[in-house]
Amino acid sequence: MDHTEYIWHPFTQMKLETQPIKIIRGEGAILFDDNNKSYIDAISSWWTNLHGHAHPYIAKKVFEQHQILEHVIFAGFTHEPALNLAKRLIEDHLPENIFKIFYSDNGSTSVEVAIKMAIKYWFNRNIPKTKIIAFESAYHGDTFGSMSVSERDAFTKAFHKNLFDVTFIPLPLKGQEEKCNQAFEKAISENDVAAFIYEPLILGAGGMLMYEPASLNYLLQKAKEKDIICIADEVMTGFFRTGKMFASEYCEIKPDIMCLSKGLTGGTMALGVTACAQFIYDAFYNDDKMKAFYHGHSYTANPLACTAALASLDLVEKEGFIDSINIIQSQHQKFAETIKQATHFENIRQRGTIIAFDLKTNSETNYFNSSRDILYRYFIERGILLRPLGNTVYLMPPYCITAEQLQLVYASILEYK
Ligand SMILES: *Cc1c(COP(=O)(O)O)cnc(C)c1O
């Protein structure tokens, strides 16, 4: 059966791409197709999976919850999984200044909520601040709000006239810190900035671009001096991708709002969290009904998704979990040394469990670089799921990946000609 007879796939030119691979089951870091061919999922299925596919513990917990309560309206009603998850995130994991959890459905909506919270915060206080600052090359999602704060690129070209104005500043990449700081200081010179949104330390879809905590800390410091709401989009970086629970932990200055999704449920179900500081919440808490936050989705705080997230946290908090992070990290570090010798890759960069490098080409490093399809097919043929961003190859494996599986991935990269 041709699946594309009925399905329109995301991020896919349906006319040009080959048939999608039909996956029957998953186990640990491995996916199996309908011919029982296996694939090492070296990108955690679009950066979502933490503990491996079809994890029996998460499956058991979700199954148990499903027999009690699958879903309930979240306005006027609440439930244990939503409460337990919010309490646990705030008390045990998020920075100390984080005070409340607002639920939604995915990464884009968690960003959408964050932007709306920040803008209405100033509106409720009767202070005319609406300007938003974001990084060039940023990716915050595919809805109109999240597209607005993302790099205006070929993907979003059709919508540029419909997006709201955002002030973009260059990234503080090595050697460009001064350029970034100057642009930032200029952008905040008038008292009209509502919020600064950023992907802490690693810009994911923008090409796995990495920058230093000290550079971010400097920007956050400047933002704080001007009362600018700092929004950390940790949708990709959250849950130990960078070696710590959240990338924001590398910085002394904490964000006022944090966006979580992807790894939140261990990669099991769609769920979004926008976590905020008390002063934000307080600006909505009022006798005036119109100051409330009028936003919500029908599946907000779905009990099954919250249960999957709680089960994933159980696994994160288990003894030995951090060892799996450290092992991937040190293997990546060793591999970084090896791949430096390979002449056709450059810009090798690594933080935590993510390693990225660019295939040298004559054309520009970007998503539409023609080597992307060749690389993608090369790895798929070898039973490895890597989905290069243009000529940028990166690894972001589930934490259960074995040393042997990781070595197989490394070897196939080194064998690429
Ligand atoms: C993937 C991603 C998003 C969007 O999340 P979706 O769940 O795909 O909507 C937002 N921000 C960052 C940093 C991401 O990597």
The ligand as an SDF file (V2000), in Angstrom:
LIG
                    3D

 15 15  0  0  0  0  0  0  0  0999 V2000
   11.5230   21.7100   17.4260 C   0  0  0  0  0  0  0  0  0  0  0  0
   11.6390   23.0240   18.0630 C   0  0  0  0  0  0  0  0  0  0  0  0
   10.5180   23.8430   18.2490 C   0  0  0  0  0  0  0  0  0  0  0  0
    9.1630   23.4650   17.7410 C   0  0  0  0  0  0  0  0  0  0  0  0
    8.6600   22.3400   18.3840 O   0  0  0  0  0  0  0  0  0  0  0  0
    7.4840   21.4810   17.6770 P   0  0  0  0  0  0  0  0  0  0  0  0
    7.0840   20.5010   18.7170 O   0  0  0  0  0  0  0  0  0  0  0  0
    8.1170   20.8400   16.4760 O   0  0  0  0  0  0  0  0  0  0  0  0
    6.3970   22.4170   17.3120 O   0  0  0  0  0  0  0  0  0  0  0  0
   10.6840   25.0360   18.9200 C   0  0  0  0  0  0  0  0  0  0  0  0
   11.8810   25.4190   19.3630 N   0  0  0  0  0  0  0  0  0  0  0  0
   12.9910   24.6600   19.2130 C   0  0  0  0  0  0  0  0  0  0  0  0
   14.2870   25.1400   19.7510 C   0  0  0  0  0  0  0  0  0  0  0  0
   12.9110   23.4530   18.5270 C   0  0  0  0  0  0  0  0  0  0  0  0
   14.0050   22.7270   18.3320 O   0  0  0  0  0  0  0  0  0  0  0  0
  1  2  1  0
  2  3  1  0
  2 14  2  0
  3  4  1  0
  3 10  2  0
  4  5  1  0
  5  6  1  0
  6  7  2  0
  6  8  1  0
  6  9  1  0
 10 11  1  0
 11 12  2  0
 12 13  1  0
 12 14  1  0
 14 15  1  0
M  END
$$$$
